[in-house]
């Protein structure tokens, strides 16, 4: 496909379209490859805008509803832009009892961010999770792959500010 066949989307650069075309070309003839293609394309763009879903559908010779159905079934796929850094706050019993809700309030207030949302500058996304499997470290916050235990509300912003 040529550049003129690429839909216009402000988040997808020419280089990204080239990578997306490669992913589709490699997987076009492989039955059942849609999950892998969606994952690789989301890795390139950061999320799956509608235009990209339609483009993948066309490239794999599948209906848009079929590809959207797969993407919407799995929680690893996102239709909304995500921040460069994912903040996961544990809302499990141990973390809740030890005061994680105050840390969450401070994050929300400092960055004008709600649970499940992304900052306007796409620096952070905030996600509340039921358990991070680190109850002995409660309360726990994970930023990207970095786990912080014993999080104090008054120190949580200092910790998060390290991530540009």
Chimera marker file (.cmm) of the C-alpha trace (Angstrom):
<marker_set name="trace">
<marker id="1" x="0.000" y="0.000" z="0.000" r="1" g="1" b="0" radius="0.5"/>
<marker id="2" x="1.232" y="3.461" z="-0.752" r="1" g="1" b="0" radius="0.5"/>
<marker id="3" x="1.221" y="6.496" z="1.512" r="1" g="1" b="0" radius="0.5"/>
<marker id="4" x="-1.827" y="7.806" z="-0.336" r="1" g="1" b="0" radius="0.5"/>
<marker id="5" x="-3.746" y="4.747" z="0.911" r="1" g="1" b="0" radius="0.5"/>
<marker id="6" x="-3.028" y="5.554" z="4.531" r="1" g="1" b="0" radius="0.5"/>
<marker id="7" x="-5.843" y="7.219" z="6.433" r="1" g="1" b="0" radius="0.5"/>
<marker id="8" x="-5.031" y="10.574" z="7.980" r="1" g="1" b="0" radius="0.5"/>
<marker id="9" x="-4.506" y="10.435" z="11.723" r="1" g="1" b="0" radius="0.5"/>
<marker id="10" x="-2.584" y="12.959" z="13.799" r="1" g="1" b="0" radius="0.5"/>
<marker id="11" x="-1.063" y="10.283" z="16.066" r="1" g="1" b="0" radius="0.5"/>
<marker id="12" x="0.285" y="8.090" z="13.252" r="1" g="1" b="0" radius="0.5"/>
<marker id="13" x="3.434" y="9.183" z="11.443" r="1" g="1" b="0" radius="0.5"/>
<marker id="14" x="4.705" y="8.012" z="8.051" r="1" g="1" b="0" radius="0.5"/>
<marker id="15" x="7.298" y="5.837" z="9.828" r="1" g="1" b="0" radius="0.5"/>
<marker id="16" x="4.559" y="4.261" z="11.907" r="1" g="1" b="0" radius="0.5"/>
<marker id="17" x="2.501" y="3.508" z="8.784" r="1" g="1" b="0" radius="0.5"/>
<marker id="18" x="5.557" y="1.805" z="7.267" r="1" g="1" b="0" radius="0.5"/>
<marker id="19" x="5.921" y="-0.447" z="10.332" r="1" g="1" b="0" radius="0.5"/>
<marker id="20" x="2.190" y="-1.171" z="10.311" r="1" g="1" b="0" radius="0.5"/>
<marker id="21" x="2.389" y="-2.116" z="6.612" r="1" g="1" b="0" radius="0.5"/>
<marker id="22" x="5.262" y="-4.514" z="7.407" r="1" g="1" b="0" radius="0.5"/>
<marker id="23" x="3.301" y="-6.166" z="10.220" r="1" g="1" b="0" radius="0.5"/>
<marker id="24" x="0.270" y="-6.628" z="7.979" r="1" g="1" b="0" radius="0.5"/>
<marker id="25" x="2.350" y="-7.915" z="5.054" r="1" g="1" b="0" radius="0.5"/>
<marker id="26" x="4.121" y="-10.530" z="7.208" r="1" g="1" b="0" radius="0.5"/>
<marker id="27" x="0.837" y="-11.764" z="8.708" r="1" g="1" b="0" radius="0.5"/>
<marker id="28" x="-1.590" y="-11.358" z="5.793" r="1" g="1" b="0" radius="0.5"/>
<marker id="29" x="-1.603" y="-15.051" z="4.822" r="1" g="1" b="0" radius="0.5"/>
<marker id="30" x="-1.448" y="-16.461" z="8.354" r="1" g="1" b="0" radius="0.5"/>
<marker id="31" x="-4.854" y="-17.625" z="9.598" r="1" g="1" b="0" radius="0.5"/>
<marker id="32" x="-5.699" y="-16.383" z="13.089" r="1" g="1" b="0" radius="0.5"/>
<marker id="33" x="-3.022" y="-13.697" z="13.105" r="1" g="1" b="0" radius="0.5"/>
<marker id="34" x="-5.351" y="-10.817" z="14.012" r="1" g="1" b="0" radius="0.5"/>
<marker id="35" x="-4.459" y="-10.737" z="17.731" r="1" g="1" b="0" radius="0.5"/>
<marker id="36" x="-0.742" y="-10.588" z="16.975" r="1" g="1" b="0" radius="0.5"/>
<marker id="37" x="-1.254" y="-7.897" z="14.353" r="1" g="1" b="0" radius="0.5"/>
<marker id="38" x="-3.370" y="-5.805" z="16.716" r="1" g="1" b="0" radius="0.5"/>
<marker id="39" x="-0.759" y="-6.161" z="19.463" r="1" g="1" b="0" radius="0.5"/>
<marker id="40" x="2.138" y="-5.202" z="17.195" r="1" g="1" b="0" radius="0.5"/>
<marker id="41" x="0.244" y="-2.253" z="15.712" r="1" g="1" b="0" radius="0.5"/>
<marker id="42" x="-0.767" y="-1.048" z="19.175" r="1" g="1" b="0" radius="0.5"/>
<marker id="43" x="2.905" y="-1.268" z="20.178" r="1" g="1" b="0" radius="0.5"/>
<marker id="44" x="3.741" y="0.999" z="17.236" r="1" g="1" b="0" radius="0.5"/>
<marker id="45" x="1.023" y="3.629" z="17.799" r="1" g="1" b="0" radius="0.5"/>
<marker id="46" x="0.318" y="3.230" z="21.510" r="1" g="1" b="0" radius="0.5"/>
<marker id="47" x="-3.374" y="2.484" z="21.037" r="1" g="1" b="0" radius="0.5"/>
<marker id="48" x="-5.842" y="1.403" z="18.326" r="1" g="1" b="0" radius="0.5"/>
<marker id="49" x="-7.738" y="4.326" z="16.795" r="1" g="1" b="0" radius="0.5"/>
<marker id="50" x="-10.726" y="3.454" z="14.594" r="1" g="1" b="0" radius="0.5"/>
<marker id="51" x="-8.812" y="4.382" z="11.437" r="1" g="1" b="0" radius="0.5"/>
<marker id="52" x="-6.129" y="1.862" z="12.331" r="1" g="1" b="0" radius="0.5"/>
<marker id="53" x="-8.682" y="-0.889" z="13.048" r="1" g="1" b="0" radius="0.5"/>
<marker id="54" x="-10.216" y="-0.266" z="9.611" r="1" g="1" b="0" radius="0.5"/>
<marker id="55" x="-6.785" y="-0.272" z="7.972" r="1" g="1" b="0" radius="0.5"/>
<marker id="56" x="-5.802" y="-3.551" z="9.651" r="1" g="1" b="0" radius="0.5"/>
<marker id="57" x="-9.144" y="-5.059" z="8.619" r="1" g="1" b="0" radius="0.5"/>
<marker id="58" x="-8.588" y="-4.096" z="4.993" r="1" g="1" b="0" radius="0.5"/>
<marker id="59" x="-4.992" y="-5.339" z="5.057" r="1" g="1" b="0" radius="0.5"/>
<marker id="60" x="-5.960" y="-8.728" z="6.519" r="1" g="1" b="0" radius="0.5"/>
<marker id="61" x="-9.058" y="-9.011" z="4.315" r="1" g="1" b="0" radius="0.5"/>
<marker id="62" x="-11.354" y="-9.194" z="7.331" r="1" g="1" b="0" radius="0.5"/>
<marker id="63" x="-14.427" y="-7.170" z="8.223" r="1" g="1" b="0" radius="0.5"/>
<marker id="64" x="-13.933" y="-4.173" z="10.482" r="1" g="1" b="0" radius="0.5"/>
<marker id="65" x="-16.509" y="-5.588" z="12.895" r="1" g="1" b="0" radius="0.5"/>
<marker id="66" x="-14.551" y="-8.847" z="13.134" r="1" g="1" b="0" radius="0.5"/>
<marker id="67" x="-11.284" y="-7.055" z="13.969" r="1" g="1" b="0" radius="0.5"/>
<marker id="68" x="-13.030" y="-4.637" z="16.338" r="1" g="1" b="0" radius="0.5"/>
<marker id="69" x="-14.732" y="-7.599" z="18.035" r="1" g="1" b="0" radius="0.5"/>
<marker id="70" x="-11.375" y="-9.219" z="18.725" r="1" g="1" b="0" radius="0.5"/>
<marker id="71" x="-9.816" y="-5.945" z="19.907" r="1" g="1" b="0" radius="0.5"/>
<marker id="72" x="-12.725" y="-5.109" z="22.206" r="1" g="1" b="0" radius="0.5"/>
<marker id="73" x="-12.762" y="-8.595" z="23.755" r="1" g="1" b="0" radius="0.5"/>
<marker id="74" x="-9.217" y="-8.465" z="25.110" r="1" g="1" b="0" radius="0.5"/>
<marker id="75" x="-8.379" y="-5.970" z="27.874" r="1" g="1" b="0" radius="0.5"/>
<marker id="76" x="-4.804" y="-5.540" z="26.630" r="1" g="1" b="0" radius="0.5"/>
<marker id="77" x="-6.087" y="-3.465" z="23.706" r="1" g="1" b="0" radius="0.5"/>
<marker id="78" x="-6.939" y="0.203" z="24.098" r="1" g="1" b="0" radius="0.5"/>
<marker id="79" x="-9.000" y="2.444" z="21.829" r="1" g="1" b="0" radius="0.5"/>
<marker id="80" x="-7.893" y="5.567" z="23.688" r="1" g="1" b="0" radius="0.5"/>
<marker id="81" x="-4.411" y="7.103" z="23.811" r="1" g="1" b="0" radius="0.5"/>
<marker id="82" x="-2.361" y="6.085" z="26.820" r="1" g="1" b="0" radius="0.5"/>
<marker id="83" x="0.261" y="8.024" z="28.693" r="1" g="1" b="0" radius="0.5"/>
<marker id="84" x="3.980" y="7.409" z="28.318" r="1" g="1" b="0" radius="0.5"/>
<marker id="85" x="3.923" y="6.135" z="31.890" r="1" g="1" b="0" radius="0.5"/>
<marker id="86" x="1.265" y="3.864" z="33.368" r="1" g="1" b="0" radius="0.5"/>
<marker id="87" x="0.569" y="4.361" z="37.061" r="1" g="1" b="0" radius="0.5"/>
<marker id="88" x="-1.162" y="1.369" z="38.658" r="1" g="1" b="0" radius="0.5"/>
<marker id="89" x="-2.491" y="1.855" z="42.152" r="1" g="1" b="0" radius="0.5"/>
<marker id="90" x="-3.513" y="-1.176" z="44.163" r="1" g="1" b="0" radius="0.5"/>
<marker id="91" x="-6.979" y="-0.898" z="45.657" r="1" g="1" b="0" radius="0.5"/>
<marker id="92" x="-6.873" y="-4.333" z="47.286" r="1" g="1" b="0" radius="0.5"/>
<marker id="93" x="-7.810" y="-4.718" z="50.943" r="1" g="1" b="0" radius="0.5"/>
<marker id="94" x="-4.288" y="-4.392" z="52.387" r="1" g="1" b="0" radius="0.5"/>
<marker id="95" x="-3.469" y="-1.299" z="50.321" r="1" g="1" b="0" radius="0.5"/>
<marker id="96" x="-6.860" y="0.265" z="50.968" r="1" g="1" b="0" radius="0.5"/>
<marker id="97" x="-6.612" y="-0.246" z="54.732" r="1" g="1" b="0" radius="0.5"/>
<marker id="98" x="-3.115" y="1.277" z="54.707" r="1" g="1" b="0" radius="0.5"/>
<marker id="99" x="-4.305" y="4.475" z="53.001" r="1" g="1" b="0" radius="0.5"/>
<marker id="100" x="-3.776" y="4.155" z="49.240" r="1" g="1" b="0" radius="0.5"/>
<marker id="101" x="-6.882" y="6.278" z="48.610" r="1" g="1" b="0" radius="0.5"/>
<marker id="102" x="-5.105" y="9.418" z="49.900" r="1" g="1" b="0" radius="0.5"/>
<marker id="103" x="-2.185" y="8.780" z="47.498" r="1" g="1" b="0" radius="0.5"/>
<marker id="104" x="-4.693" y="8.371" z="44.645" r="1" g="1" b="0" radius="0.5"/>
<marker id="105" x="-6.387" y="11.674" z="45.542" r="1" g="1" b="0" radius="0.5"/>
<marker id="106" x="-3.038" y="13.455" z="45.457" r="1" g="1" b="0" radius="0.5"/>
<marker id="107" x="-2.198" y="11.961" z="42.042" r="1" g="1" b="0" radius="0.5"/>
<marker id="108" x="-5.620" y="12.937" z="40.692" r="1" g="1" b="0" radius="0.5"/>
<marker id="109" x="-5.365" y="16.487" z="42.018" r="1" g="1" b="0" radius="0.5"/>
<marker id="110" x="-1.756" y="17.117" z="40.968" r="1" g="1" b="0" radius="0.5"/>
<marker id="111" x="-2.169" y="15.874" z="37.389" r="1" g="1" b="0" radius="0.5"/>
<marker id="112" x="-5.884" y="16.573" z="36.835" r="1" g="1" b="0" radius="0.5"/>
<marker id="113" x="-6.230" y="12.852" z="36.259" r="1" g="1" b="0" radius="0.5"/>
<marker id="114" x="-9.060" y="10.454" z="36.998" r="1" g="1" b="0" radius="0.5"/>
<marker id="115" x="-8.812" y="6.697" z="37.405" r="1" g="1" b="0" radius="0.5"/>
<marker id="116" x="-8.892" y="5.126" z="33.945" r="1" g="1" b="0" radius="0.5"/>
<marker id="117" x="-7.802" y="8.386" z="32.335" r="1" g="1" b="0" radius="0.5"/>
<marker id="118" x="-4.745" y="9.942" z="30.756" r="1" g="1" b="0" radius="0.5"/>
<marker id="119" x="-3.236" y="13.371" z="31.308" r="1" g="1" b="0" radius="0.5"/>
<marker id="120" x="-3.790" y="15.886" z="28.530" r="1" g="1" b="0" radius="0.5"/>
<marker id="121" x="-0.069" y="15.846" z="27.671" r="1" g="1" b="0" radius="0.5"/>
<marker id="122" x="-0.117" y="12.016" z="27.645" r="1" g="1" b="0" radius="0.5"/>
<marker id="123" x="2.562" y="11.843" z="30.297" r="1" g="1" b="0" radius="0.5"/>
<marker id="124" x="0.575" y="9.572" z="32.649" r="1" g="1" b="0" radius="0.5"/>
<marker id="125" x="-2.312" y="7.128" z="32.607" r="1" g="1" b="0" radius="0.5"/>
<marker id="126" x="-3.849" y="6.080" z="35.924" r="1" g="1" b="0" radius="0.5"/>
<marker id="127" x="-5.282" y="2.634" z="36.506" r="1" g="1" b="0" radius="0.5"/>
<marker id="128" x="-6.747" y="1.200" z="39.711" r="1" g="1" b="0" radius="0.5"/>
<marker id="129" x="-6.211" y="-2.542" z="40.073" r="1" g="1" b="0" radius="0.5"/>
<marker id="130" x="-7.663" y="-5.013" z="42.552" r="1" g="1" b="0" radius="0.5"/>
<marker id="131" x="-4.358" y="-6.628" z="43.524" r="1" g="1" b="0" radius="0.5"/>
<marker id="132" x="-0.721" y="-6.390" z="42.517" r="1" g="1" b="0" radius="0.5"/>
<marker id="133" x="0.340" y="-9.454" z="44.491" r="1" g="1" b="0" radius="0.5"/>
<marker id="134" x="2.541" y="-7.436" z="46.832" r="1" g="1" b="0" radius="0.5"/>
<marker id="135" x="0.297" y="-7.190" z="49.885" r="1" g="1" b="0" radius="0.5"/>
<marker id="136" x="3.273" y="-7.357" z="52.259" r="1" g="1" b="0" radius="0.5"/>
<marker id="137" x="4.493" y="-4.067" z="50.746" r="1" g="1" b="0" radius="0.5"/>
<marker id="138" x="1.133" y="-2.284" z="51.066" r="1" g="1" b="0" radius="0.5"/>
<marker id="139" x="0.240" y="0.307" z="50.006" r="1" g="1" b="0" radius="0.5"/>
<marker id="140" x="1.666" y="-0.315" z="46.538" r="1" g="1" b="0" radius="0.5"/>
<marker id="141" x="1.999" y="1.802" z="43.402" r="1" g="1" b="0" radius="0.5"/>
<marker id="142" x="3.548" y="0.541" z="40.156" r="1" g="1" b="0" radius="0.5"/>
<marker id="143" x="4.848" y="2.985" z="37.559" r="1" g="1" b="0" radius="0.5"/>
<marker id="144" x="5.565" y="1.185" z="34.292" r="1" g="1" b="0" radius="0.5"/>
<marker id="145" x="7.495" y="-1.849" z="35.626" r="1" g="1" b="0" radius="0.5"/>
<marker id="146" x="8.783" y="-0.211" z="38.833" r="1" g="1" b="0" radius="0.5"/>
<marker id="147" x="7.075" y="-1.283" z="42.066" r="1" g="1" b="0" radius="0.5"/>
<marker id="148" x="6.944" y="1.074" z="45.050" r="1" g="1" b="0" radius="0.5"/>
<marker id="149" x="5.894" y="-0.349" z="48.407" r="1" g="1" b="0" radius="0.5"/>
<marker id="150" x="5.019" y="1.424" z="51.627" r="1" g="1" b="0" radius="0.5"/>
<marker id="151" x="3.862" y="4.421" z="49.587" r="1" g="1" b="0" radius="0.5"/>
<marker id="152" x="3.164" y="7.477" z="51.686" r="1" g="1" b="0" radius="0.5"/>
<marker id="153" x="0.607" y="9.926" z="50.329" r="1" g="1" b="0" radius="0.5"/>
<marker id="154" x="2.917" y="12.858" z="51.019" r="1" g="1" b="0" radius="0.5"/>
<marker id="155" x="5.732" y="11.224" z="48.974" r="1" g="1" b="0" radius="0.5"/>
<marker id="156" x="3.770" y="9.767" z="46.036" r="1" g="1" b="0" radius="0.5"/>
<marker id="157" x="4.087" y="12.862" z="43.827" r="1" g="1" b="0" radius="0.5"/>
<marker id="158" x="7.839" y="13.001" z="44.446" r="1" g="1" b="0" radius="0.5"/>
<marker id="159" x="8.074" y="9.375" z="43.271" r="1" g="1" b="0" radius="0.5"/>
<marker id="160" x="5.977" y="9.937" z="40.148" r="1" g="1" b="0" radius="0.5"/>
<marker id="161" x="7.751" y="13.146" z="39.167" r="1" g="1" b="0" radius="0.5"/>
<marker id="162" x="10.861" y="11.070" z="38.310" r="1" g="1" b="0" radius="0.5"/>
<marker id="163" x="9.057" y="9.914" z="35.147" r="1" g="1" b="0" radius="0.5"/>
<marker id="164" x="9.207" y="12.367" z="32.263" r="1" g="1" b="0" radius="0.5"/>
<link id1="1" id2="2" r="1" g="1" b="0" radius="0.2"/>
<link id1="2" id2="3" r="1" g="1" b="0" radius="0.2"/>
<link id1="3" id2="4" r="1" g="1" b="0" radius="0.2"/>
<link id1="4" id2="5" r="1" g="1" b="0" radius="0.2"/>
<link id1="5" id2="6" r="1" g="1" b="0" radius="0.2"/>
<link id1="6" id2="7" r="1" g="1" b="0" radius="0.2"/>
<link id1="7" id2="8" r="1" g="1" b="0" radius="0.2"/>
<link id1="8" id2="9" r="1" g="1" b="0" radius="0.2"/>
<link id1="9" id2="10" r="1" g="1" b="0" radius="0.2"/>
<link id1="10" id2="11" r="1" g="1" b="0" radius="0.2"/>
<link id1="11" id2="12" r="1" g="1" b="0" radius="0.2"/>
<link id1="12" id2="13" r="1" g="1" b="0" radius="0.2"/>
<link id1="13" id2="14" r="1" g="1" b="0" radius="0.2"/>
<link id1="14" id2="15" r="1" g="1" b="0" radius="0.2"/>
<link id1="15" id2="16" r="1" g="1" b="0" radius="0.2"/>
<link id1="16" id2="17" r="1" g="1" b="0" radius="0.2"/>
<link id1="17" id2="18" r="1" g="1" b="0" radius="0.2"/>
<link id1="18" id2="19" r="1" g="1" b="0" radius="0.2"/>
<link id1="19" id2="20" r="1" g="1" b="0" radius="0.2"/>
<link id1="20" id2="21" r="1" g="1" b="0" radius="0.2"/>
<link id1="21" id2="22" r="1" g="1" b="0" radius="0.2"/>
<link id1="22" id2="23" r="1" g="1" b="0" radius="0.2"/>
<link id1="23" id2="24" r="1" g="1" b="0" radius="0.2"/>
<link id1="24" id2="25" r="1" g="1" b="0" radius="0.2"/>
<link id1="25" id2="26" r="1" g="1" b="0" radius="0.2"/>
<link id1="26" id2="27" r="1" g="1" b="0" radius="0.2"/>
<link id1="27" id2="28" r="1" g="1" b="0" radius="0.2"/>
<link id1="28" id2="29" r="1" g="1" b="0" radius="0.2"/>
<link id1="29" id2="30" r="1" g="1" b="0" radius="0.2"/>
<link id1="30" id2="31" r="1" g="1" b="0" radius="0.2"/>
<link id1="31" id2="32" r="1" g="1" b="0" radius="0.2"/>
<link id1="32" id2="33" r="1" g="1" b="0" radius="0.2"/>
<link id1="33" id2="34" r="1" g="1" b="0" radius="0.2"/>
<link id1="34" id2="35" r="1" g="1" b="0" radius="0.2"/>
<link id1="35" id2="36" r="1" g="1" b="0" radius="0.2"/>
<link id1="36" id2="37" r="1" g="1" b="0" radius="0.2"/>
<link id1="37" id2="38" r="1" g="1" b="0" radius="0.2"/>
<link id1="38" id2="39" r="1" g="1" b="0" radius="0.2"/>
<link id1="39" id2="40" r="1" g="1" b="0" radius="0.2"/>
<link id1="40" id2="41" r="1" g="1" b="0" radius="0.2"/>
<link id1="41" id2="42" r="1" g="1" b="0" radius="0.2"/>
<link id1="42" id2="43" r="1" g="1" b="0" radius="0.2"/>
<link id1="43" id2="44" r="1" g="1" b="0" radius="0.2"/>
<link id1="44" id2="45" r="1" g="1" b="0" radius="0.2"/>
<link id1="45" id2="46" r="1" g="1" b="0" radius="0.2"/>
<link id1="46" id2="47" r="1" g="1" b="0" radius="0.2"/>
<link id1="47" id2="48" r="1" g="1" b="0" radius="0.2"/>
<link id1="48" id2="49" r="1" g="1" b="0" radius="0.2"/>
<link id1="49" id2="50" r="1" g="1" b="0" radius="0.2"/>
<link id1="50" id2="51" r="1" g="1" b="0" radius="0.2"/>
<link id1="51" id2="52" r="1" g="1" b="0" radius="0.2"/>
<link id1="52" id2="53" r="1" g="1" b="0" radius="0.2"/>
<link id1="53" id2="54" r="1" g="1" b="0" radius="0.2"/>
<link id1="54" id2="55" r="1" g="1" b="0" radius="0.2"/>
<link id1="55" id2="56" r="1" g="1" b="0" radius="0.2"/>
<link id1="56" id2="57" r="1" g="1" b="0" radius="0.2"/>
<link id1="57" id2="58" r="1" g="1" b="0" radius="0.2"/>
<link id1="58" id2="59" r="1" g="1" b="0" radius="0.2"/>
<link id1="59" id2="60" r="1" g="1" b="0" radius="0.2"/>
<link id1="60" id2="61" r="1" g="1" b="0" radius="0.2"/>
<link id1="61" id2="62" r="1" g="1" b="0" radius="0.2"/>
<link id1="62" id2="63" r="1" g="1" b="0" radius="0.2"/>
<link id1="63" id2="64" r="1" g="1" b="0" radius="0.2"/>
<link id1="64" id2="65" r="1" g="1" b="0" radius="0.2"/>
<link id1="65" id2="66" r="1" g="1" b="0" radius="0.2"/>
<link id1="66" id2="67" r="1" g="1" b="0" radius="0.2"/>
<link id1="67" id2="68" r="1" g="1" b="0" radius="0.2"/>
<link id1="68" id2="69" r="1" g="1" b="0" radius="0.2"/>
<link id1="69" id2="70" r="1" g="1" b="0" radius="0.2"/>
<link id1="70" id2="71" r="1" g="1" b="0" radius="0.2"/>
<link id1="71" id2="72" r="1" g="1" b="0" radius="0.2"/>
<link id1="72" id2="73" r="1" g="1" b="0" radius="0.2"/>
<link id1="73" id2="74" r="1" g="1" b="0" radius="0.2"/>
<link id1="74" id2="75" r="1" g="1" b="0" radius="0.2"/>
<link id1="75" id2="76" r="1" g="1" b="0" radius="0.2"/>
<link id1="76" id2="77" r="1" g="1" b="0" radius="0.2"/>
<link id1="77" id2="78" r="1" g="1" b="0" radius="0.2"/>
<link id1="78" id2="79" r="1" g="1" b="0" radius="0.2"/>
<link id1="79" id2="80" r="1" g="1" b="0" radius="0.2"/>
<link id1="80" id2="81" r="1" g="1" b="0" radius="0.2"/>
<link id1="81" id2="82" r="1" g="1" b="0" radius="0.2"/>
<link id1="82" id2="83" r="1" g="1" b="0" radius="0.2"/>
<link id1="83" id2="84" r="1" g="1" b="0" radius="0.2"/>
<link id1="84" id2="85" r="1" g="1" b="0" radius="0.2"/>
<link id1="85" id2="86" r="1" g="1" b="0" radius="0.2"/>
<link id1="86" id2="87" r="1" g="1" b="0" radius="0.2"/>
<link id1="87" id2="88" r="1" g="1" b="0" radius="0.2"/>
<link id1="88" id2="89" r="1" g="1" b="0" radius="0.2"/>
<link id1="89" id2="90" r="1" g="1" b="0" radius="0.2"/>
<link id1="90" id2="91" r="1" g="1" b="0" radius="0.2"/>
<link id1="91" id2="92" r="1" g="1" b="0" radius="0.2"/>
<link id1="92" id2="93" r="1" g="1" b="0" radius="0.2"/>
<link id1="93" id2="94" r="1" g="1" b="0" radius="0.2"/>
<link id1="94" id2="95" r="1" g="1" b="0" radius="0.2"/>
<link id1="95" id2="96" r="1" g="1" b="0" radius="0.2"/>
<link id1="96" id2="97" r="1" g="1" b="0" radius="0.2"/>
<link id1="97" id2="98" r="1" g="1" b="0" radius="0.2"/>
<link id1="98" id2="99" r="1" g="1" b="0" radius="0.2"/>
<link id1="99" id2="100" r="1" g="1" b="0" radius="0.2"/>
<link id1="100" id2="101" r="1" g="1" b="0" radius="0.2"/>
<link id1="101" id2="102" r="1" g="1" b="0" radius="0.2"/>
<link id1="102" id2="103" r="1" g="1" b="0" radius="0.2"/>
<link id1="103" id2="104" r="1" g="1" b="0" radius="0.2"/>
<link id1="104" id2="105" r="1" g="1" b="0" radius="0.2"/>
<link id1="105" id2="106" r="1" g="1" b="0" radius="0.2"/>
<link id1="106" id2="107" r="1" g="1" b="0" radius="0.2"/>
<link id1="107" id2="108" r="1" g="1" b="0" radius="0.2"/>
<link id1="108" id2="109" r="1" g="1" b="0" radius="0.2"/>
<link id1="109" id2="110" r="1" g="1" b="0" radius="0.2"/>
<link id1="110" id2="111" r="1" g="1" b="0" radius="0.2"/>
<link id1="111" id2="112" r="1" g="1" b="0" radius="0.2"/>
<link id1="112" id2="113" r="1" g="1" b="0" radius="0.2"/>
<link id1="113" id2="114" r="1" g="1" b="0" radius="0.2"/>
<link id1="114" id2="115" r="1" g="1" b="0" radius="0.2"/>
<link id1="115" id2="116" r="1" g="1" b="0" radius="0.2"/>
<link id1="116" id2="117" r="1" g="1" b="0" radius="0.2"/>
<link id1="117" id2="118" r="1" g="1" b="0" radius="0.2"/>
<link id1="118" id2="119" r="1" g="1" b="0" radius="0.2"/>
<link id1="119" id2="120" r="1" g="1" b="0" radius="0.2"/>
<link id1="120" id2="121" r="1" g="1" b="0" radius="0.2"/>
<link id1="121" id2="122" r="1" g="1" b="0" radius="0.2"/>
<link id1="122" id2="123" r="1" g="1" b="0" radius="0.2"/>
<link id1="123" id2="124" r="1" g="1" b="0" radius="0.2"/>
<link id1="124" id2="125" r="1" g="1" b="0" radius="0.2"/>
<link id1="125" id2="126" r="1" g="1" b="0" radius="0.2"/>
<link id1="126" id2="127" r="1" g="1" b="0" radius="0.2"/>
<link id1="127" id2="128" r="1" g="1" b="0" radius="0.2"/>
<link id1="128" id2="129" r="1" g="1" b="0" radius="0.2"/>
<link id1="129" id2="130" r="1" g="1" b="0" radius="0.2"/>
<link id1="130" id2="131" r="1" g="1" b="0" radius="0.2"/>
<link id1="131" id2="132" r="1" g="1" b="0" radius="0.2"/>
<link id1="132" id2="133" r="1" g="1" b="0" radius="0.2"/>
<link id1="133" id2="134" r="1" g="1" b="0" radius="0.2"/>
<link id1="134" id2="135" r="1" g="1" b="0" radius="0.2"/>
<link id1="135" id2="136" r="1" g="1" b="0" radius="0.2"/>
<link id1="136" id2="137" r="1" g="1" b="0" radius="0.2"/>
<link id1="137" id2="138" r="1" g="1" b="0" radius="0.2"/>
<link id1="138" id2="139" r="1" g="1" b="0" radius="0.2"/>
<link id1="139" id2="140" r="1" g="1" b="0" radius="0.2"/>
<link id1="140" id2="141" r="1" g="1" b="0" radius="0.2"/>
<link id1="141" id2="142" r="1" g="1" b="0" radius="0.2"/>
<link id1="142" id2="143" r="1" g="1" b="0" radius="0.2"/>
<link id1="143" id2="144" r="1" g="1" b="0" radius="0.2"/>
<link id1="144" id2="145" r="1" g="1" b="0" radius="0.2"/>
<link id1="145" id2="146" r="1" g="1" b="0" radius="0.2"/>
<link id1="146" id2="147" r="1" g="1" b="0" radius="0.2"/>
<link id1="147" id2="148" r="1" g="1" b="0" radius="0.2"/>
<link id1="148" id2="149" r="1" g="1" b="0" radius="0.2"/>
<link id1="149" id2="150" r="1" g="1" b="0" radius="0.2"/>
<link id1="150" id2="151" r="1" g="1" b="0" radius="0.2"/>
<link id1="151" id2="152" r="1" g="1" b="0" radius="0.2"/>
<link id1="152" id2="153" r="1" g="1" b="0" radius="0.2"/>
<link id1="153" id2="154" r="1" g="1" b="0" radius="0.2"/>
<link id1="154" id2="155" r="1" g="1" b="0" radius="0.2"/>
<link id1="155" id2="156" r="1" g="1" b="0" radius="0.2"/>
<link id1="156" id2="157" r="1" g="1" b="0" radius="0.2"/>
<link id1="157" id2="158" r="1" g="1" b="0" radius="0.2"/>
<link id1="158" id2="159" r="1" g="1" b="0" radius="0.2"/>
<link id1="159" id2="160" r="1" g="1" b="0" radius="0.2"/>
<link id1="160" id2="161" r="1" g="1" b="0" radius="0.2"/>
<link id1="161" id2="162" r="1" g="1" b="0" radius="0.2"/>
<link id1="162" id2="163" r="1" g="1" b="0" radius="0.2"/>
<link id1="163" id2="164" r="1" g="1" b="0" radius="0.2"/>
</marker_set>
